[in-house]
Every structure is written in structure tokens, then in C-alpha cells.
Amino acid sequence: MTAETDNTIYINPIISGLEEAFNVQLNCKIERTGLGLMENNQALYPVSGIIGISGKGVGTVVLSMSESVAIKVASTMLMDPDIAEINDEVMDAVGEITNIVCGGAKAKLAQFHLSMSLPNVLCGTNCRLHFPQNSHPIYIPFKCIWGTLALQVGFTFPSNNGKHQ
């Protein structure tokens, strides 16, 4: 398997997990607007949920969103229309939706025996992300009625004598 093939095997379930989470948990349809290689390791938007993944592949999954999307995620999940700014509830909701996205992907990737870290959430502009060494992170932007968001994903595949495990 090539690295590109390996990445597709991992990334497609994460994309599906994001689409399902927004559709089922938030009743919000998202639309993919592109795909690209990350030129730097900065979060694309000011609020980002981050999960590390290990197993037969090692990676970092980042769900980065605009403030408007993060606030709407929290207000929808918590059924609280009065949430109007980034606060602890919003940060918790972003962590939870990131966990739901990666959990859905993990179920579809059971053959890789993946483990996930607990989600961390960053808030602020110009946040630098860490991806595994030798990974080639990509970003997949989306839009919805609430604003913009993106997946930022980087995987590497530890080898055993040059062969994928």
C-alpha cells in the first residue's frame, strides 16, 4: 500500500464521521468545499478540537471551526440558544463533537486497532498544531449555514522492516 492509499483508508471514515455527526447530532448539513496539503501547521479557524490516534497508523485529527460554528455547535448540543460567545461550554461541546467524529471513524476502522486520546481544544488565532513526524497533513474545508469549518488530518504509518503492519 502506498502512503496515499493508506491516508485515504483513514481519512474517508473521518470525513464520513464528520458529516454524520453534524447531520445526526446537530441536524446541520455540511458541504465539502475542497481538499489541500497544509502549507503550515496552523489551525485554520480559531476553535479546534484535537485528537491523537495510535495503532497501526499514528495521527492527529483536528476539527477546526469558525467562532460562529463553534457557538452554534454548543447551543445546539446543549439546547441553549443564549450561548453567544466562546466560553467553557463551547470548548466542551467542541471537544465532544470532535470525540463523536473520531469515535465514528474508529468504529469503521476496527481492523487497524486504533486508540484515541481524549480531545483537547484550542481557542485563538495562529495556533500551531503538532502532527506526527513524516506525515503530510491535509485539510478538508467545509461550509454550512452556521459558517466554515475544516478537518486537518495527518497520519504516518510505523513500519516493521519497511512493511506496513
N, C-alpha and C positions, 0 to 999 in steps of 0.2 A: 504494500500500500504506500502511496506517496503521501507526503505531508498534507497536500491539498485535499486528497481523498479523505484522510483522517480528519482533517478540520471540518469537512462537510458532514461527516458522520456525527460529529459532536455538535456542530453549530445549528444544523437544521432542527433538531429537537428543542434547542434553546429558543429559536425563533418561534416554533410551534407553541412552546410553553408560554412565551410572552403573549402571543395572540390569544391563546386560550384563557390565560389569567385575566387579561383585560376584558375579554368578551364575557366570561362566566362570572368572575368575581366583581367586576366593575361595570358591567353592561355598557362597555365602550369599545367600539370597533377602531382598531388601529390599522394604518396603511403603511406598508414599507415604501420608502422613497429612494432607496439607493443601497450601495454597498461600496466600501473602500478600505484600503490599507491605512492604518493610523500612521500619521507622519510624526507624531509625538505621543507621549504617554499622558496626555491631559484628558481629564473628564470633559466631555462635550458640553454638559449642562451643569448648572450649579448644585443639583441634588443627585447623589449617586449611591445606589446600593451595590455592595461589592461582596462577592462570594468566591472563595478559593475552592478549587476542585482537585482531588487527587485520586489516583487509581492507576489504570493502565495508561491514562493521559493525565497531565498536570496542567491546570489552567486557572485563569481568573475570568470571571464573568462580572461585568459591570452593567447595571441598568441605570443609565444617566437620564435625567429628565429636567425640563424647564420647571421653574417655580410653580407656574400655573398648573402643570400636570401633577406635580408632587402634592400640591394643596388639594386638588380635586380627587386624587387617589385617596388621600386621608379622609376628606369629608365624605366620600362615598363609602369607604370601608367602615368608618366609624358612625355613619349615618348622622353626621353633624354638619349641617350647612353653614354654620357660623365660623368654621375654620377659614381664616383669611390671610394668614401669614405662616411662614416656616416656623415651626415650634417642635417640641419634643414629640407630640402626637404625629406630626407629619413625618418626622425622622423615623419613628417606629413603624408607621404604615409603609414607608418606602422600603425599610428592611424586610417587612413581612411580605410585600408583593414580590420582592426580589427572591425571597426564600420560596415562595409559591412557584415562581417561574423556573427556578433551578430544580426544585423538587419534581415538577412535572417532567422536566428534561431527564432527570436522573432515572425516573421510572422507565423512560423509553430507551435508556442506555444501560440497562441492568447487566448486560453481558460484559461491561467494562468494569464492574465492581467499583463504582465511584463513591467517594466520600465527599461531603460538603462541609465547609466551615460554617460557623454562624455568620449571618450577614453583618457587615459593618456599613455605616452610612456616613458619607462625607457631604458637607454643605459648604459651598463657597466657590468662587471663581478661581480658575487656574490651578485646580487640584491635580497633583501629579499622581498617576496610578502606577502600580507595580504589576508587571506581567512576568511570567517565567522566562528565564534566560533562554535565548534561541527561539522564542515564539515570535510569530509575526502577527501581532494583533490587528483585527479588523474592526470596523464599525459598521453598524447597520442602522441607519436612521429611519424613524417612523414619525407619522403625524396622526393626530386625532382631533376631535372637536375641542379638546382642552389645551392643545399646544403640541410641542415637539418632545421627542424622547429618542433614545438610541440604546442599542446593545453595543458594548465594546467587549470583545472576546479575544483572548489569546491562549493558545494551547501549545504544549510541547509534548513529545512522546518519548519517555525514557526508553532507551534501547538496551538490549541484552546481546552483546556481541554483534551490534549492528542490525539486529532484527527487532521488529516491534513485538512487544509482549502480548 
